[in-house]
Amino acid sequence: MSGENDTSLQQEPPRRLPVTGTLLADAQDRVGEFRGEWGGRWFLRPVSGGTAWQVDPEDVRPATAEQRLRFGTARANARSRGDVL
């Protein structure tokens, strides 16, 4: 059968949504917590609080160990100052 093994006809499996709160880095290397999805776009919230920004799922990767460590330090410092995150 023609086209049966044609990889151009195969679709990429859908990308799974991360768990809310997962640390991700975008194409500009900004790190944020995954907050949700709307209309095919993902929303990341800045580590120290603030307004979430939207990203294309294909432009996001898991945060590195160094970025996760920086996040933990920033969050601990914010809590010690009494900031609400």
Secondary structure, 3 states (H helix, E strand, C coil): CCCCCCHHHCCCCCCCCCCCCCEEECCCCCEEEEEEEECCEEEEEECCCCCCEEECHHHCEECCHHHHHHHHHHHHHHHHHCCCC
